Amino acid sequence: MTPRKIELFVPAIPPFTPDLAVDTALFVSYAKALLAAVANVIPAIKAAVAAKTGDVGFARVRPPFVASGPAQTEAIDEAVRLAGPQDAR
């Protein structure tokens, strides 16, 4: 099995001041951006599973997540369709 590459959120500008103290405002803004990005991933994955299996129940999410909107769901459905069959190897 080939190891999968794990991508991490790495800001281009570190949240440190020149004396290596933490720039709190910048750090908080990076943390909020990371949380916002991750919060959209789970509903998208669930929508893709729902599209692949044909079971709309898979797309259901619970708070704090918000379900994908109609435009997002349409795009995810199209991406799943274009990806075709996926075999476990």
Secondary structure, 3 states (H helix, E strand, C coil): CCCCCCCCCCCCCCCECCCCCECHHHHHHHHHHHHHHHHHHHHHHHHHHHHHHCCHHHHCCCCCCCCCCHHHHHHHHHHHHHHCCCCCC
